[in-house]
């Protein structure tokens, strides 16, 4: 079994790393913390664990296979180098360092000593993130041109933690915290960034608690990335705009908002139906996309006859559709097609509630039915 030494037992160390490592079958044999309450919590959570005061003592523990750094960001660069110099592989919580020059130096040092190093980016594997990448890969909104992602919340009285009390040079503030996830998501989906602009403000904390980044990718997509602790009315978690539609994820941290997708079709009524109005809305298939499985298509409710209703003679079915026509592709009594995404599993770490995304698409729009 892999023997792990965990540096830091605050929120990240205890509620994220320690718990998930236990679930993965890793053995956390040592924890470093100088806080008495956290020391007691570590001994309670991890029976038999050795609790030490600092990183020096942690690296002195025999036969460690891995060291995980869940410490304040300002010390990451120096601590990573210290771990690598002992020859033990290292996982460091984001960010790797507080500036690009220090981060690049750490990467070069890892390559020089030949010891594995990686940065912990857990948000890549959230159900909402996996679903969003699936939407982009499947081209459900056409060619994307704008990506908006927000981590906005209402916290007018800041928490009393190192992140709120430390200056930016020591890793404090949202730009090196939540924006690490936002930028990572944008670059993962849309590639390298060629131009960037930002606005930063410190309203209730030492470092910024209100930050907005505008990033232009070489692919042509423009990312609007917002993280703030002073948004009394947070915007949608995700909004992706494309040439043929949009994807919106409005739910975040316990707020549930149901979305509906609408699209239009040039499909007319079946042959033999007189008085057809021409292009009309129809109810088509529903797409349920689960993060860990392929898309499943299932028909929404349709008239039991499987035939559209004739507008010229209310209540009279039109000529039946050919038996070769899939039931899910036949128009029903009107309404709109709906592509719905299932509720994601609640996030046990951040306490996020159910999420429901919606896609608005106008692949074959009529002038009066284009969704914006």
N, C-alpha and C positions, 0 to 999 in steps of 0.2 A: 504494500500500500504506500502511496506517495505521502511522504512526511513534509508538512508545510509549516513554515514559520510566518506568522502574521504580525506585521508591524502596524500598530494602531487598532484600537477597539472602540471607536466612536460609532457614529451611525453607519458609515461606509464599512468599517471593519466588522462590526457585529451583525448588522441587519442585511448586508449584501454579501460580502466575501465569505465570512465564516459560515453562514447558513447555506449558501449555494455550494461551497466546497464540501460541506458534509453531505449534501444531497448528491453530489457527484462522486462520492465515495473516497474523498481525500481525507487524510488524517491530520488535523491541525494539532500539532504537538506542542507548540510554543506561541505565546502572544506577548508582545511588548506594549506596556502602557504604564504611566506613572500615576494615573488616577486610581484612587482606592475603590471607588464605586465600580469603575470599569473592570478593575482586577477581580472584584468579587463576582461581577457578571460573567466574566470569562470562565472562572472556575465553576460557576453554576451551569453555564451553557455547555462547557466542554470538559466533562469529568476527566481528571488526570492530566489536564494541560499544565504546562510549565509557564508561569507568568514572570516576566523579567521587566526591568525598568526601561531599557532602551534598545536601540538597534545594535549597538556593540555586543551587549549581552545576548541578544537574539541570534546573532551570527556565530556566537560561541557554542550554541547548542549543537550536539553531535548529530551527524547524518541527516542534515536537512536536504531534501530534494528540490525544494522550491521556497522562495521568499516572496510574499505579497506585501506591497507597500500601500497601506491605506492611511497615509499620514497627510498633514497639511501640504498644499501644493508647493509652497515656497522652498521646501527642502528636498523635493523629488530628485532634482538633477544630481546633487551631491550624494544622496542616499542610494540612488541607482548605481552610481559608480562604485560606491563602497560595497554593495552587494556583489556586483559583477567581479570585483577584484578578489573575492573569496572563491570564485568559480561556481557559485550557485545561481541557477536560472532565476530570473526576476519577472514578476508581473507587477506593474505600477499602475495605480489608479490614474485616470486622466486628471489634469494634463501631464504630459511627460516632463515639462519644464515651464517656466513662466515667460520664456521668450524663445524665438526660433533659433537663435545662435546657440543657446545652451542645449536645446533639444537636439540639434544636429551634432553637437559635440558628444552628447551621450550616446547617440546612435553609432558614431564613428568609434567610440571607445568599446562598445559592445562587439562591434565587428573585429576590432583589433585583438581583444582578449578571447574571442570565439565563444562567448557565453550567450545563451538565448535570452532575449529581452522582448517583451511585448507590453502594449498599453491596453488597459481594461476599458472596453467600449461596449458595455452591456446593452445600451439602448438600440444597437443594431438589430437585436433579436427580439425586440418587443413585437407583439402581434400586429400593432398598428404600423410599425416600420416595415415588417415583412409584407403586409398587405399593400402598402404604398409602393414598394418596389415592384410588386406584382402588377399593379395598375400601370406603372410606367412601362414595364417590360412587355405587357400585352397590348400596349398602344390604345388603351380604352379611351383616352382623351385626345388621341391624335398626337401631333407634334407639340410637345410642351414648350411653353415660352416663359412662364412665370411660376415660380415655386415659393409659396409662403409657408413658413413654419413658425409657430409661436410657443413660447413657454412663459405664459403670463399668469400672474396670480395677484391676489390682493393681500398684501402683508404690510400695512402702514406702520406697524410697530415691528421692527426687525428682531430676529432671534439673537440671543446673546451667545454667539459662537465665533470661532476663529475666522470663519469665512466672511462674516459680517463686520468683524473688528479689524481685520488685517488690511493693509494697503494693497494696491494692485501689484506692486513689486514683490510682495510676499505671497501672491496667489489669491488675494481676496477679490471679491466682486463676481459678477455674473459672467463676464466675458470669458474668463478662464474656467468657469464652472459649467453652467447650462449651455453656453454657446459652443462648448466643445462637442456636445451632442448634435446641436443644430448644424454646425459647419460640417461635421462628419457625415450627417445624413445627406446634405446637399452635394458634397463632393463624391460620395459613394454613388449617387444616382446620376449626376450630371457632369462629372469630371472636373478637371482642374479649373482653378479660378484665375482669370487674367487681370481683372480689376476689382478693387474692393473699396468701399467707403463705409463709414460708421458714425453714429452719434452715441455718445456716452454721457450719463448723468449720475451723480451721486446725490440722491434725495434724502435717504434715511440712513445710509451706511457710509463707512469710510471710503471704500471703493465703490465702483458703479453698481447701482441696483436697477438701472433702466438703460438697456443697451439695444441698439438696432444696427444690423449689419446688412449692407447691400452688396451682393457678390455677383459679378458677371462671369459666367463660365465660358470656356473656349467653345463649348457646344452651342452657345447662343442663349441658353437659359439664364434668366436673371433670378437670383434667390433673394427673398426678403426674409430675414431671420431676426426675430424679436424675442428678447427675454427681459422680463421686468417683474419686480415685486410690488409695483404700485399701480396695477391696472385694476380699478374697481369694476370694469366691464371688460373682461378678457375677450379677445377675438377668437375666431375658430382655430383649432389646433393646427390644422393643415388646410391649405387651399392650393390646388394644383390646376393651373389654367393651360389648356391646349387648344389647338386649332379646331378641334372637333368636339370639345366638351370640357368638363371640369370635374374634379374630384374634391370633395369637402369632407373633412373630419372635424366635427364640432365638439365632440365630447372629450373632456379632460378632467382628471382629478374629481371624480364623483358627479360631474355635471353630465346629464344625459340629454341629448338632443337627437331626435329621429329625423333622418334626412330622406328625401325622395328624389329619385332620378326621373327625369322626363326626357323623352325624345320624340321626334315626329317621324312619320313614315309616309312615303308616297304610295303605300299599298292601298288599293281600292277594295271594294267589296267583291264577293265572288261572282263568277260569270253567271249571267241570268238575273242579277239583281238590278232592277230599274230604279232610277231616281237616286243613284249614288252621288254623294256630294263631292267626290274626288278625294284628294288627300285627306286623311282623317286620322286621329289618334287611335292607337290600338294597344291592346295589352299583350305583351309578348313574354318571353322567358324571363325568369329571375335568376340572377347569377349569385350563388353563394360561394364566396372565396374564403377558405380557411387558411390561416398562415402556413400550416404544415402539410397541406394537401393540395391537389389540383382542383381547378374550378369544377363545380358540379352544376349542371343546368337542370332545372325542374320547372314544369309549367305552372303558371299561376292559374287561378280558377277561371274556367271558360264555360260558356253555356253547355249544358249537358248534351245538346245535339251536336256540339262541335262545329256549329255553323254560325256565321255572322247574321245579325238581324237586318232586315231590309228597311231602310229609312222611308221608302215610299209606302210601305204597308206595315205599320207598327205591329210587332208581335208575330210577323210571318217570317219564318226562316228563309234564307236565300238558298240557291242551289248548293248542295253539299260540296265541300272541298274534295278534291281527289284524295283517294286513300293514301297516296304517296306523300301528301303534305304533312309534315310533322305537326302534331297537335299544338305544340308550344309556339309554332310559327303562324298559327291562324289568328286573325283578328277576332276580338270579342266585342262586347257591347259598348265599347268606347273606353274612356278613361285613358290612362297613359301607361306605357311600359315602365316597369320598375326594376332596377338592378339594386338589390339590397345586400349589404354586408352583414354577417352575423355579429352578435355581440362578442367582443373579445373577452378573454378571461381577465378578471380583475388583476391589476398589478399589485402583488403583495408587498412591494417595496415602497412605492410612492403613494399607494392608496387610491390609484386611479379606478374609477368606476367603469361601467360598460362603455364601449365605444361603438358607434355606428357610423360608417362612412356612406356617402352618397355620390353617385356619378350623374352628372347632367351631360347629355350628349345630343347633338343635332347632326348626325352623320348625313342625313338627307333632308334638310330642313325646308319647310315652306316659309314664305316671308312673315306670316303672322304667328309662327310657332317657334321661332328661334329662341332658345333660352340663353340668357346672358347672366 
